[in-house]
Amino acid sequence: MAELVFFSGTMDCGKSTLALQMDHNHRARGRGGVRFSRNDRAGDSVISSRLGLQTDAVEVEDATDFWDEVVIRRTSGLRVDYLICDEAQFYSPGQVEQLARVVDEMDVDVFAFGITSDFRTRLFPGSQRLIELADRVQVLQVEALCWCGRRATQNARTLNGIMVVEGEQVMVGDVAPASGDSEGRSDAGVVGYETLCRRHYMRRVTAHGANLMAGADQPLPFDIDACLWPGAGQPGMQGQPGTQS
């Protein structure tokens, strides 16, 4: 039985890498498939991984109909056993319903990959519909990390290194390295993304902001390193630096 499977996680947790690996594994077993993507950081009609892997794909547009995409290929004599759908958070709810129909009526496996929520912690419409319709939703086991070392659960958008919580839901950029550089640009400045734990997302503390505060050598309203202190949460450690007493 074919399945609609949604692989989700934060940015920088290996979704595109897994998408390319799954495509390779299925092709190696003689199955025929089609790769789709939308708004990939490397440009149109491509699936790219931050590990350096990259391959061509069909760019999903607003007018893309997945049912038609499969019918056209099959009537042309091409074998279509599965679809790889990367950046699925950018698909419309209607397109997700098309994917579900392809699974149910054509017996084609659909493997969708995408982040669940945006920089405002709100569900993408495509991701929400996938959660509602998928046969399985799998959270990737490769955990992205916050700058503090904790598991990252939130995708934060930065503008010139400063975290922002307002703006258009879709704005292409990349996870900024520690230097604060980014490849995305808008009229307002340099757009970047950073994965944060909930604690630092709610406090609006990015790696850039933490470095600035640490370099200022002044008291902070909270301890930004509390979650890294080796004795945090252990009995008898109250009052030590890095813990709250």
DRENTOR-682487 format. One record per residue: residue in one letter; residue number from 1; x, y, z of N, C-alpha, C in turn. Coordinates in pm, 1 decimal, always signed. Layout:
REM DRENTOR-682487
   rest    nr         nu         nv         nw        cau        cav        caw         cu         cv         cw
      A   NUM          X          Y          Z          X          Y          Z          X          Y          Z
...
***
This chain:
REM DRENTOR-682487
   rest    nr         nu         nv         nw        cau        cav        caw         cu         cv         cw
      M     1      +84.1     -119.4       +0.0       +0.0       +0.0       +0.0      +87.8     +124.6       +0.0
      A     2      +55.4     +218.0      -88.1     +130.3     +343.6      -93.7      +96.5     +427.6      +28.0
      E     3     +188.5     +517.7      +62.4     +170.1     +602.0     +180.0     +205.9     +746.5     +149.3
      L     4     +143.4     +836.5     +224.1     +182.6     +976.7     +227.3     +253.2     +998.0     +360.3
      V     5     +383.7    +1022.8     +355.4     +464.7    +1036.8     +476.9     +522.9    +1177.1     +481.1
      F     6     +507.8    +1242.5     +594.1     +560.3    +1377.7     +613.9     +676.1    +1371.6     +713.0
      F     7     +795.3    +1403.6     +664.4     +915.1    +1410.9     +748.9     +936.3    +1557.0     +787.1
      S     8     +928.0    +1585.6     +916.4     +933.4    +1724.6     +959.1    +1043.6    +1747.4    +1061.6
      G     9    +1074.7    +1872.6    +1081.9    +1176.1    +1913.9    +1178.7    +1205.2    +2061.2    +1160.0
      T    10    +1296.8    +2113.2    +1238.2    +1336.7    +2252.1    +1221.5    +1431.2    +2264.3    +1102.4
      M    11    +1469.4    +2385.9    +1071.7    +1573.7    +2405.5     +972.8    +1702.9    +2341.7    +1022.9
      D    12    +1786.8    +2301.1     +930.0    +1920.9    +2251.3     +962.5    +1919.6    +2115.9    +1033.2
      C    13    +1814.7    +2035.4    +1011.2    +1811.1    +1902.7    +1074.6    +1825.2    +1789.6     +973.6
      G    14    +1859.4    +1822.0     +848.3    +1890.4    +1717.8     +751.7    +1775.4    +1669.6     +665.9
      K    15    +1669.5    +1750.4     +650.1    +1554.4    +1705.8     +570.7    +1591.1    +1682.7     +424.5
      S    16    +1658.4    +1779.6     +364.6    +1693.4    +1766.1     +222.6    +1795.0    +1654.8     +201.4
      T    17    +1884.9    +1636.3     +296.3    +1980.7    +1525.8     +287.6    +1907.5    +1393.0     +285.5
      L    18    +1808.5    +1378.1     +372.9    +1729.9    +1254.7     +376.8    +1649.0    +1237.9     +248.7
      A    19    +1595.0    +1347.3     +195.7    +1518.0    +1340.3      +71.8    +1604.2    +1285.7      -41.8
      L    20    +1726.3    +1335.0      -52.3    +1816.9    +1288.1     -157.3    +1858.4    +1143.2     -134.0
      Q    21    +1878.4    +1105.2       -8.9    +1916.5     +967.4      +22.2    +1802.4     +870.9      -11.1
      M    22    +1680.1     +909.3      +22.4    +1565.7     +823.4       -7.0    +1546.9     +808.5     -157.3
      D    23    +1563.6     +916.9     -229.3    +1552.8     +910.2     -374.8    +1657.1     +814.0     -431.5
      H    24    +1779.5     +822.9     -382.4    +1886.5     +733.3     -426.8    +1852.7     +587.3     -396.6
      N    25    +1805.2     +560.4     -276.5    +1774.2     +422.8     -236.8    +1664.2     +361.6     -323.9
      H    26    +1559.8     +438.8     -351.1    +1449.6     +385.7     -431.8    +1492.9     +364.2     -576.3
      R    27    +1569.6     +456.6     -630.9    +1617.0     +440.5     -769.2    +1711.1     +320.7     -781.6
      A    28    +1790.7     +298.5     -677.7    +1883.4     +184.9     -679.7    +1809.4      +51.7     -681.8
      R    29    +1683.4      +51.2     -639.8    +1603.2      -71.3     -641.3    +1513.1      -78.2     -764.9
      G    30    +1539.1       +7.7     -861.5    +1465.8       +3.1     -987.2    +1334.1      +76.7     -989.6
      R    31    +1303.5     +152.9     -885.9    +1177.9     +228.3     -883.8    +1196.8     +361.3     -956.0
      G    32    +1091.4     +408.6    -1016.7    +1095.2     +536.6    -1085.6    +1026.4     +643.8    -1003.9
      G    33    +1086.1     +759.9     -997.0    +1028.4     +866.3     -916.5    +1052.2    +1002.9     -975.7
      V    34     +987.6    +1103.5     -914.5    +1002.9    +1242.8     -955.4    +1035.9    +1323.8     -831.5
      R    35    +1134.6    +1410.9     -845.1    +1174.1    +1500.0     -735.2    +1110.6    +1636.5     -755.8
      F    36    +1051.0    +1690.2     -648.1     +991.3    +1823.5     -651.3    +1050.8    +1908.9     -539.8
      S    37    +1056.6    +2038.9     -562.4    +1100.1    +2130.5     -457.6    +1041.3    +2268.5     -485.4
      R    38    +1049.4    +2353.2     -384.3    +1002.1    +2491.1     -402.4    +1081.4    +2584.7     -311.4
      N    39    +1130.0    +2693.6     -370.2    +1203.5    +2795.4     -294.3    +1326.0    +2737.9     -223.7
      D    40    +1396.6    +2647.6     -289.7    +1520.3    +2596.7     -231.8    +1621.5    +2708.9     -220.5
      R    41    +1704.5    +2703.0     -116.0    +1804.4    +2807.9      -92.6    +1903.1    +2823.5     -208.5
      A    42    +1920.3    +2714.7     -288.0    +2017.0    +2717.3     -397.9    +1955.8    +2768.2     -528.3
      G    43    +1825.8    +2794.7     -529.4    +1760.8    +2844.0     -649.8    +1647.6    +2754.3     -696.0
      D    44    +1597.6    +2782.0     -815.9    +1485.0    +2706.9     -870.1    +1529.2    +2570.8     -922.6
      S    45    +1434.7    +2478.3     -924.1    +1450.0    +2346.4     -986.8    +1569.8    +2269.1     -932.9
      V    46    +1585.0    +2269.4     -801.1    +1696.7    +2198.4     -739.7    +1660.5    +2159.2     -596.8
      I    47    +1715.0    +2047.0     -551.1    +1712.7    +2010.2     -409.4    +1857.1    +2012.5     -363.1
      S    48    +1885.2    +2092.3     -261.3    +2022.5    +2104.7     -213.6    +2028.8    +2079.0      -63.9
      S    49    +2139.9    +2020.3      -21.9    +2165.1    +1993.4     +118.6    +2281.7    +2079.2     +164.4
      R    50    +2279.8    +2116.8     +291.8    +2390.6    +2195.6     +346.0    +2520.3    +2114.6     +354.2
      L    51    +2509.9    +1984.0     +336.1    +2630.3    +1900.2     +332.5    +2700.4    +1907.9     +197.9
      G    52    +2637.6    +1975.5      +99.6    +2698.8    +1990.3      -31.2    +2634.0    +1906.9     -139.9
      L    53    +2538.6    +1821.8     -103.3    +2468.5    +1740.0     -202.4    +2367.1    +1826.4     -276.4
      Q    54    +2349.9    +1798.3     -405.2    +2255.9    +1877.7     -485.1    +2215.8    +1799.2     -609.0
      T    55    +2088.9    +1808.2     -646.7    +2042.9    +1744.0     -768.5    +1924.9    +1821.3     -825.0
      D    56    +1893.3    +1795.4     -951.3    +1785.8    +1868.3    -1016.8    +1650.2    +1821.4     -965.4
      A    57    +1551.0    +1907.2     -979.9    +1415.3    +1876.5     -936.2    +1317.6    +1959.7    -1017.3
      V    58    +1192.0    +1925.1    -1008.6    +1086.4    +2003.5    -1072.2    +1042.2    +2111.8     -974.3
      E    59    +1045.0    +2236.1    -1018.5    +1004.2    +2347.2     -931.6     +852.4    +2351.6     -919.8
      V    60     +804.0    +2353.1     -797.7     +660.7    +2361.3     -773.1     +616.8    +2507.0     -781.1
      E    61     +518.7    +2534.1     -864.0     +461.7    +2667.8     -879.2     +320.8    +2670.5     -820.1
      D    62     +261.5    +2790.1     -813.5     +124.4    +2800.4     -762.6      +27.9    +2717.2     -846.1
      A    63      +55.5    +2706.2     -977.4      -36.0    +2635.7    -1067.1       -4.2    +2486.9    -1080.2
      T    64      +99.0    +2439.1    -1012.7     +135.8    +2297.5    -1023.9      +23.4    +2207.9     -972.0
      D    65      -11.0    +2107.0    -1051.2     -110.8    +2007.0    -1012.3      -39.2    +1871.8    -1011.1
      F    66      -22.9    +1813.2     -894.2      +53.1    +1689.3     -882.9      -16.2    +1572.4     -952.8
      W    67     -147.6    +1573.3     -955.9     -219.0    +1468.1    -1027.5     -181.6    +1473.2    -1175.5
      D    68     -185.2    +1593.3    -1234.2     -149.4    +1608.9    -1374.7       -3.1    +1573.3    -1399.2
      E    69      +83.8    +1608.3    -1304.4     +226.3    +1578.8    -1320.8     +250.0    +1428.6    -1334.4
      V    70     +178.6    +1349.7    -1255.4     +195.0    +1205.0    -1261.6     +129.1    +1148.6    -1387.4
      V    71       +9.4    +1196.4    -1420.4      -62.1    +1147.0    -1538.0      +18.2    +1172.4    -1665.2
      I    72      +73.4    +1291.0    -1679.6     +151.1    +1325.2    -1799.2     +269.4    +1230.9    -1816.1
      R    73     +339.2    +1201.8    -1708.5     +456.3    +1114.2    -1716.7     +417.1     +969.6    -1745.5
      R    74     +312.8     +924.0    -1680.7     +272.3     +783.9    -1701.2     +216.3     +761.6    -1841.5
      T    75     +142.7     +856.9    -1892.6      +89.9     +841.6    -2028.6     +199.6     +857.4    -2133.4
      S    76     +314.4     +911.5    -2093.1     +429.4     +922.0    -2183.9     +519.4     +799.5    -2175.2
      G    77     +480.1     +702.3    -2091.5     +555.7     +579.1    -2080.5     +658.9     +577.5    -1969.6
      L    78     +661.8     +682.5    -1887.8     +757.0     +687.0    -1777.8     +699.4     +617.2    -1654.6
      R    79     +786.4     +554.4    -1580.1     +744.8     +485.3    -1457.7     +748.4     +583.5    -1341.6
      V    80     +638.8     +593.8    -1268.4     +631.8     +681.0    -1150.4     +579.5     +597.9    -1033.6
      D    81     +670.3     +557.8     -946.4     +634.0     +478.2     -829.1     +629.1     +562.9     -701.7
      Y    82     +698.6     +676.5     -702.5     +706.1     +758.9     -581.8     +737.2     +903.0     -619.0
      L    83     +705.9     +993.5     -526.8     +738.9    +1135.4     -541.1     +820.7    +1177.9     -420.3
      I    84     +926.9    +1253.6     -444.1    +1003.0    +1319.4     -338.0     +962.6    +1465.6     -339.9
      C    85     +904.4    +1514.7     -232.3     +852.5    +1652.1     -227.5     +923.9    +1730.0     -118.2
      D    86    +1028.3    +1802.5     -157.5    +1105.5    +1879.6      -60.6    +1046.4    +2020.0      -44.5
      E    87    +1077.3    +2084.3      +67.2    +1024.9    +2217.5     +100.3     +872.2    +2218.3      +92.0
      A    88     +811.1    +2112.5     +144.1     +666.8    +2094.7     +130.2     +586.4    +2195.6     +211.1
      Q    89     +651.0    +2265.0     +303.8     +578.2    +2367.0     +379.2     +527.5    +2479.1     +288.7
      F    90     +591.9    +2496.3     +172.8     +553.9    +2602.8      +80.6     +443.6    +2561.1      -16.0
      Y    91     +400.0    +2434.6      -12.2     +292.6    +2390.2      -99.3     +159.4    +2440.9      -43.6
      S    92      +62.8    +2456.9     -130.1      -69.1    +2500.7      -84.7     -146.1    +2381.9      -26.1
      P    93     -245.6    +2408.7      +58.7     -328.4    +2298.2     +109.8     -391.2    +2216.4       -2.3
      G    94     -431.6    +2283.3     -111.7     -488.7    +2211.5     -224.9     -388.7    +2116.9     -289.5
      Q    95     -263.4    +2158.8     -297.6     -160.8    +2071.9     -355.0     -132.9    +1951.8     -265.0
      V    96     -141.0    +1970.4     -134.6     -125.3    +1857.3      -42.9     -239.7    +1757.9      -62.9
      E    97     -359.5    +1807.9      -85.7     -472.8    +1719.5     -111.8     -452.8    +1643.6     -243.0
      Q    98     -390.0    +1707.9     -342.1     -356.9    +1637.9     -467.0     -259.9    +1522.8     -440.1
      L    99     -160.8    +1547.2     -352.9      -65.4    +1441.9     -318.3     -136.1    +1324.2     -252.1
      A   100     -230.9    +1353.7     -164.7     -305.8    +1246.6      -98.5     -386.4    +1166.3     -200.6
      R   101     -441.4    +1234.2     -298.8     -519.1    +1165.6     -403.3     -428.1    +1077.1     -489.0
      V   102     -307.4    +1126.6     -518.5     -211.5    +1047.3     -595.2     -179.2     +916.9     -521.9
      V   103     -165.0     +926.0     -390.5     -137.0     +806.6     -310.3     -255.3     +710.1     -314.4
      D   104     -374.5     +761.0     -291.0     -491.9     +675.1     -276.2     -540.5     +614.1     -408.0
      E   105     -531.9     +691.6     -516.0     -592.9     +647.3     -641.0     -492.6     +597.5     -744.0
      M   106     -366.2     +631.9     -727.9     -263.6     +586.2     -822.3     -162.1     +492.2     -758.0
      D   107     -172.9     +475.6     -626.5      -82.8     +387.0     -553.8      +63.7     +432.1     -567.4
      V   108      +84.3     +562.9     -561.3     +218.2     +622.0     -568.9     +258.8     +667.7     -429.0
      D   109     +376.9     +626.3     -384.1     +427.6     +673.2     -255.0     +467.2     +819.3     -264.7
      V   110     +433.0     +895.5     -161.9     +472.9    +1036.4     -155.0     +549.9    +1058.2      -26.2
      F   111     +674.2    +1105.1      -40.8     +759.0    +1136.8      +73.2     +779.8    +1287.8      +74.7
      A   112     +715.0    +1353.3     +169.7     +721.0    +1499.6     +179.0     +814.4    +1540.1     +292.8
      F   113     +889.8    +1646.0     +269.5     +988.1    +1693.5     +366.5     +969.2    +1844.1     +385.1
      G   114     +963.7    +1888.2     +511.4     +947.4    +2031.9     +533.1     +949.5    +2067.8     +679.8
      I   115     +964.2    +2196.8     +704.9     +956.9    +2245.5     +842.4     +810.0    +2267.3     +877.9
      T   116     +779.4    +2257.2    +1004.0     +640.0    +2263.7    +1046.9     +591.7    +2406.7    +1067.5
      S   117     +669.8    +2486.3    +1140.3     +624.3    +2620.7    +1174.3     +719.8    +2726.8    +1122.0
      D   118     +668.8    +2848.0    +1107.8     +748.3    +2957.6    +1053.7     +820.4    +3032.2    +1164.4
      F   119     +878.8    +3147.2    +1131.8     +957.2    +3224.2    +1228.3     +871.8    +3288.7    +1335.9
      R   120     +739.8    +3282.6    +1318.6     +647.1    +3334.1    +1420.9     +589.1    +3220.9    +1504.0
      T   121     +640.0    +3099.2    +1486.0     +594.8    +2975.6    +1550.7     +454.0    +2935.1    +1506.0
      R   122     +411.4    +2980.1    +1389.4     +281.4    +2944.0    +1336.0     +297.6    +2840.4    +1226.0
      L   123     +202.9    +2748.1    +1217.7     +210.1    +2642.2    +1118.2     +201.5    +2700.2     +977.0
      F   124     +286.9    +2648.0     +888.2     +269.2    +2676.6     +746.2     +141.9    +2607.1     +700.0
      P   125      +63.2    +2669.0     +610.9      -59.3    +2604.0     +562.8      -33.3    +2466.1     +502.0
      G   126      +75.7    +2452.8     +424.3     +107.1    +2322.7     +365.8     +140.8    +2219.1     +470.5
      S   127     +218.2    +2258.1     +570.7     +254.9    +2165.4     +677.5     +132.9    +2125.4     +759.9
      Q   128      +46.0    +2220.7     +785.6      -74.5    +2189.7     +861.9     -159.4    +2085.7     +789.9
      R   129     -174.5    +2102.7     +657.8     -256.4    +2007.0     +583.5     -188.8    +1870.6     +576.3
      L   130      -56.5    +1868.7     +569.5      +14.6    +1741.4     +570.8       -4.7    +1668.8     +703.3
      I   131       +0.1    +1742.3     +812.9      -22.3    +1680.5     +944.2     -162.8    +1622.1     +952.3
      E   132     -257.1    +1691.4     +890.6     -396.3    +1645.5     +894.0     -421.1    +1522.9     +806.1
      L   133     -347.4    +1509.8     +695.0     -377.8    +1405.9     +597.4     -276.3    +1292.6     +590.0
      A   134     -155.4    +1313.3     +638.0      -49.6    +1213.8     +619.1      -81.3    +1081.9     +689.5
      D   135      -39.2     +972.6     +626.4      -49.3     +842.1     +691.5      +45.2     +834.8     +810.4
      R   136     +160.8     +899.5     +794.6     +258.4     +904.3     +903.4     +327.2    +1039.6     +903.6
      V   137     +350.4    +1092.0    +1023.3     +432.3    +1212.4    +1041.0     +553.5    +1172.8    +1124.1
      Q   138     +671.2    +1189.1    +1068.7     +793.2    +1148.9    +1137.6     +881.2    +1270.6    +1163.3
      V   139     +913.0    +1292.1    +1289.7    +1006.2    +1398.5    +1326.6    +1147.6    +1344.0    +1311.1
      L   140    +1231.1    +1415.0    +1239.8    +1366.0    +1366.1    +1212.4    +1446.1    +1354.4    +1341.1
      Q   141    +1524.0    +1247.5    +1350.3    +1600.0    +1221.4    +1472.3    +1727.0    +1304.7    +1482.5
      V   142    +1774.1    +1358.9    +1369.6    +1890.8    +1446.5    +1374.9    +1846.1    +1581.3    +1429.4
      E   143    +1888.4    +1615.1    +1548.4    +1840.2    +1735.5    +1614.8    +1925.6    +1856.3    +1578.8
      A   144    +1858.8    +1961.6    +1533.9    +1927.7    +2089.5    +1519.8    +1949.9    +2145.9    +1659.2
      L   145    +2054.5    +2226.3    +1675.7    +2089.9    +2278.1    +1807.7    +2081.2    +2429.5    +1812.7
      C   146    +2037.6    +2478.3    +1927.5    +2043.0    +2620.8    +1958.6    +2188.4    +2658.1    +1988.0
      W   147    +2220.7    +2785.9    +1984.5    +2357.6    +2829.4    +2014.1    +2400.0    +2790.1    +2155.5
      C   148    +2302.0    +2767.6    +2245.2    +2334.4    +2732.9    +2383.2    +2364.6    +2584.1    +2400.5
      G   149    +2338.4    +2504.5    +2295.0    +2363.4    +2361.7    +2303.5    +2238.9    +2278.3    +2323.4
      R   150    +2127.6    +2341.4    +2357.9    +2003.0    +2267.3    +2372.5    +1944.4    +2232.7    +2236.3
      R   151    +1849.4    +2138.9    +2238.7    +1778.4    +2102.4    +2115.9    +1699.7    +2223.6    +2066.0
      A   152    +1715.7    +2256.2    +1938.4    +1642.7    +2367.7    +1879.2    +1504.6    +2321.6    +1835.9
      T   153    +1403.6    +2397.2    +1871.6    +1266.1    +2362.6    +1835.9    +1198.0    +2473.3    +1756.3
      Q   154    +1262.8    +2589.7    +1743.5    +1201.2    +2704.9    +1678.3    +1290.9    +2757.1    +1566.3
      N   155    +1226.5    +2808.2    +1461.4    +1298.4    +2870.5    +1350.8    +1286.4    +3021.9    +1364.8
      A   156    +1396.6    +3088.5    +1388.5    +1395.3    +3233.4    +1406.9    +1447.8    +3302.6    +1281.9
      R   157    +1385.9    +3413.7    +1245.9    +1433.8    +3495.4    +1134.5    +1508.9    +3615.3    +1189.9
      T   158    +1620.8    +3646.6    +1127.9    +1698.7    +3762.4    +1169.1    +1710.3    +3860.8    +1053.2
      L   159    +1717.0    +3987.1    +1087.8    +1737.4    +4094.0     +990.8    +1857.2    +4174.2    +1037.0
      N   160    +1964.8    +4165.3     +958.5    +2091.7    +4228.0     +998.6    +2137.0    +4178.6    +1135.6
      G   161    +2112.7    +4049.8    +1161.9    +2157.8    +3988.4    +1286.2    +2061.7    +4000.8    +1401.8
      I   162    +1952.1    +4075.8    +1385.5    +1855.5    +4097.6    +1492.7    +1730.0    +4015.4    +1465.4
      M   163    +1684.2    +3942.7    +1565.8    +1565.6    +3859.6    +1549.5    +1441.3    +3944.2    +1527.3
      V   164    +1358.0    +3902.5    +1432.0    +1232.9    +3972.1    +1403.2    +1117.5    +3873.1    +1412.1
      V   165     +999.1    +3922.2    +1446.7     +881.3    +3836.0    +1460.0     +765.1    +3887.7    +1376.4
      E   166     +791.8    +3980.1    +1286.4     +689.1    +4031.0    +1196.3     +743.7    +4031.0    +1055.0
      G   167     +653.9    +4018.5     +957.7     +694.7    +4018.9     +818.6     +625.1    +3910.0     +740.6
      E   168     +657.1    +3899.4     +611.5     +596.7    +3798.9     +525.6     +636.2    +3659.4     +572.7
      Q   169     +542.6    +3566.0     +559.4     +570.2    +3430.6     +606.2     +681.2    +3365.4     +526.2
      V   170     +684.5    +3387.5     +395.7     +784.7    +3325.6     +309.1     +886.7    +3429.8     +266.0
      M   171    +1009.7    +3411.5     +306.5    +1120.9    +3495.6     +264.8    +1243.8    +3406.9     +263.1
      V   172    +1298.9    +3381.6     +146.6    +1405.9    +3284.2     +132.2    +1535.8    +3336.6     +191.0
      G   173    +1598.7    +3253.9     +270.5    +1729.1    +3283.9     +328.2    +1788.1    +3153.1     +375.7
      D   174    +1902.1    +3158.4     +441.7    +1966.4    +3036.4     +488.7    +1996.8    +3049.9     +635.9
      V   175    +2027.8    +2935.3     +698.1    +2070.1    +2936.2     +837.2    +2206.3    +3003.2     +843.4
      A   176    +2215.0    +3113.5     +916.2    +2338.3    +3190.9     +920.4    +2444.6    +3119.5    +1001.6
      P   177    +2570.4    +3118.7     +955.5    +2678.8    +3061.6    +1035.2    +2709.0    +3149.5    +1155.3
      A   178    +2801.9    +3104.7    +1237.9    +2831.4    +3175.9    +1362.5    +2877.6    +3318.4    +1339.3
      S   179    +2935.5    +3345.5    +1222.2    +2985.3    +3479.6    +1194.4    +2873.6    +3579.3    +1174.2
      G   180    +2750.4    +3526.6    +1151.6    +2637.0    +3615.6    +1130.5    +2613.2    +3644.0     +983.5
      D   181    +2694.2    +3586.1     +893.5    +2674.7    +3607.0     +751.7    +2548.5    +3535.3     +705.6
      S   182    +2492.7    +3579.4     +595.4    +2373.9    +3516.8     +539.7    +2369.2    +3543.5     +390.4
      E   183    +2297.5    +3457.0     +319.4    +2287.6    +3473.3     +175.8    +2161.1    +3547.4     +134.4
      G   184    +2062.8    +3558.3     +221.8    +1937.1    +3621.1     +186.0    +1942.8    +3771.3     +200.6
      R   185    +1875.7    +3841.7     +109.7    +1871.7    +3987.0     +117.8    +1731.8    +4035.9      +85.0
      S   186    +1691.7    +4143.4     +149.6    +1565.9    +4208.5     +118.6    +1593.5    +4358.2     +112.0
      D   187    +1489.8    +4435.1      +79.9    +1507.3    +4580.2      +74.3    +1545.7    +4636.9     +210.3
      A   188    +1508.8    +4564.2     +316.4    +1535.9    +4615.1     +451.7    +1673.8    +4575.9     +502.9
      G   189    +1739.4    +4478.8     +437.7    +1871.1    +4437.2     +485.6    +1895.8    +4289.8     +461.2
      V   190    +1988.7    +4233.6     +538.8    +2029.2    +4093.9     +522.1    +1937.3    +4003.7     +603.3
      V   191    +1876.0    +3906.0     +536.1    +1783.9    +3813.5     +600.6    +1855.4    +3682.1     +629.0
      G   192    +1842.6    +3635.0     +750.2    +1900.9    +3506.4     +787.4    +1804.9    +3429.0     +873.8
      Y   193    +1838.6    +3304.4     +900.8    +1757.2    +3220.5     +988.4    +1847.8    +3151.7    +1088.6
      E   194    +1791.5    +3126.2    +1205.6    +1867.6    +3060.0    +1311.0    +1773.3    +2969.0    +1388.5
      T   195    +1819.6    +2851.0    +1422.5    +1738.4    +2760.6    +1503.2    +1768.6    +2784.9    +1650.5
      L   196    +1662.4    +2799.7    +1729.8    +1675.1    +2831.2    +1871.8    +1592.1    +2735.9    +1956.1
      C   197    +1634.5    +2715.6    +2081.0    +1548.5    +2646.9    +2176.6    +1434.4    +2741.5    +2212.7
      R   198    +1327.7    +2689.0    +2271.9    +1213.4    +2773.4    +2303.9    +1251.3    +2885.2    +2400.1
      R   199    +1336.8    +2854.5    +2495.4    +1377.0    +2953.7    +2595.1    +1436.5    +3077.5    +2529.8
      H   200    +1531.1    +3057.7    +2439.5    +1597.6    +3172.8    +2379.0    +1516.5    +3234.4    +2266.3
      Y   201    +1424.8    +3155.9    +2206.6    +1332.6    +3216.0    +2111.1    +1241.0    +3315.2    +2183.2
      M   202    +1185.2    +3272.5    +2296.5    +1094.2    +3360.1    +2370.4    +1165.9    +3483.3    +2424.0
      R   203    +1294.6    +3471.3    +2454.4    +1373.0    +3584.7    +2504.3    +1435.8    +3666.4    +2392.4
      R   204    +1416.9    +3619.7    +2267.2    +1471.3    +3688.0    +2149.5    +1623.4    +3696.3    +2154.6
      V   205    +1689.6    +3591.7    +2203.5    +1835.3    +3592.3    +2214.6    +1893.8    +3498.8    +2108.8
      T   206    +1951.3    +3555.9    +2004.6    +2019.9    +3478.9    +1901.7    +2167.5    +3467.2    +1937.8
      A   207    +2242.1    +3391.0    +1859.2    +2385.7    +3378.1    +1882.8    +2453.2    +3513.7    +1870.7
      H   208    +2410.4    +3591.6    +1773.2    +2467.0    +3725.4    +1754.2    +2441.3    +3812.5    +1876.9
      G   209    +2317.1    +3808.9    +1926.6    +2284.7    +3889.4    +2044.2    +2358.0    +3843.7    +2169.0
      A   210    +2372.1    +3712.0    +2183.8    +2442.7    +3658.5    +2300.0    +2589.6    +3700.8    +2298.1
      N   211    +2650.5    +3699.5    +2179.5    +2789.8    +3742.2    +2168.7    +2806.9    +3888.8    +2201.8
      L   212    +2710.9    +3970.5    +2158.9    +2719.0    +4113.2    +2189.0    +2708.5    +4138.2    +2338.8
      M   213    +2614.9    +4067.8    +2404.3    +2595.6    +4087.2    +2547.8    +2714.6    +4034.0    +2626.8
      A   214    +2769.9    +3923.2    +2581.8    +2885.7    +3867.7    +2651.2    +3006.4    +3959.5    +2637.4
      G   215    +3020.3    +4022.8    +2520.3    +3132.8    +4112.6    +2499.0    +3117.7    +4244.9    +2569.9
      A   216    +2994.7    +4279.3    +2608.2    +2972.8    +4407.1    +2675.4    +3020.0    +4404.3    +2819.8
      D   217    +3039.1    +4283.9    +2874.6    +3088.6    +4268.2    +3011.3    +3003.3    +4346.0    +3110.6
      Q   218    +2873.1    +4326.0    +3104.3    +2781.9    +4392.8    +3194.8    +2675.5    +4293.9    +3242.3
      P   219    +2613.6    +4319.8    +3357.3    +2513.4    +4227.3    +3410.1    +2397.6    +4210.8    +3311.9
      L   220    +2345.5    +4089.7    +3302.7    +2233.8    +4061.3    +3215.6    +2107.7    +4041.6    +3298.4
      P   221    +1990.2    +4068.4    +3241.2    +1864.5    +4046.4    +3314.7    +1836.1    +3898.9    +3337.9
      F   222    +1906.9    +3809.1    +3271.7    +1893.7    +3666.2    +3293.5    +2025.7    +3602.9    +3253.9
      D   223    +2046.5    +3478.5    +3296.5    +2171.6    +3408.7    +3269.2    +2161.0    +3335.6    +3137.0
      I   224    +2229.3    +3382.1    +3032.3    +2216.8    +3321.5    +2900.8    +2284.4    +3185.6    +2893.9
      D   225    +2370.9    +3154.8    +2990.7    +2441.6    +3027.6    +2987.8    +2386.5    +2926.9    +3089.1
      A   226    +2270.8    +2955.3    +3145.9    +2218.2    +2869.1    +3252.0    +2199.7    +2725.6    +3204.7
      C   227    +2159.8    +2707.6    +3078.6    +2132.2    +2572.0    +3032.4    +2259.7    +2496.5    +2997.8
      L   228    +2374.0    +2562.9    +3000.0    +2499.9    +2495.7    +2972.8    +2574.9    +2459.0    +3099.6
      W   229    +2537.3    +2520.8    +3213.7    +2610.4    +2498.8    +3337.5    +2600.4    +2352.4    +3378.3
      P   230    +2711.9    +2281.4    +3395.3    +2706.4    +2136.3    +3418.6    +2631.4    +2096.7    +3543.6
      G   231    +2623.2    +2187.0    +3643.3    +2554.8    +2148.9    +3766.1    +2411.9    +2197.0    +3773.5
      A   232    +2362.3    +2259.7    +3663.6    +2226.6    +2313.0    +3667.0    +2126.6    +2202.0    +3691.3
      G   233    +2037.5    +2225.4    +3786.2    +1933.2    +2128.5    +3815.1    +1975.5    +2018.2    +3909.8
      Q   234    +2104.2    +2016.3    +3954.3    +2150.0    +1912.4    +4044.7    +2143.2    +1962.3    +4189.0
      P   235    +2113.7    +1874.5    +4281.6    +2104.3    +1915.1    +4422.4    +2237.0    +1973.7    +4472.5
      G   236    +2225.4    +2075.1    +4554.4    +2343.9    +2131.6    +4617.4    +2417.8    +2232.6    +4533.8
      M   237    +2361.9    +2269.3    +4418.6    +2431.0    +2361.6    +4330.1    +2371.1    +2501.1    +4335.0
      Q   238    +2269.4    +2524.3    +4419.7    +2209.4    +2655.7    +4426.4    +2313.4    +2759.1    +4470.4
      G   239    +2304.8    +2874.0    +4403.2    +2393.9    +2984.1    +4438.8    +2524.2    +2982.3    +4361.4
      Q   240    +2551.4    +2874.4    +4281.9    +2671.4    +2870.2    +4202.6    +2653.2    +2955.0    +4078.0
      P   241    +2763.2    +3001.3    +4018.0    +2750.6    +3078.0    +3894.7    +2682.3    +2994.1    +3787.9
      G   242    +2590.2    +3058.9    +3715.3    +2519.7    +2988.3    +3608.8    +2394.5    +2918.6    +3657.2
      T   243    +2361.8    +2927.6    +3787.6    +2237.0    +2870.8    +3835.4    +2159.4    +2976.4    +3907.7
      Q   244    +2032.7    +2950.0    +3928.2    +1948.4    +3045.1    +3999.9    +1930.2    +2998.3    +4142.9
      S   245    +1943.3    +3090.5    +4235.3    +1926.1    +3056.3    +4375.8    +1797.9    +3118.2    +4429.7
***
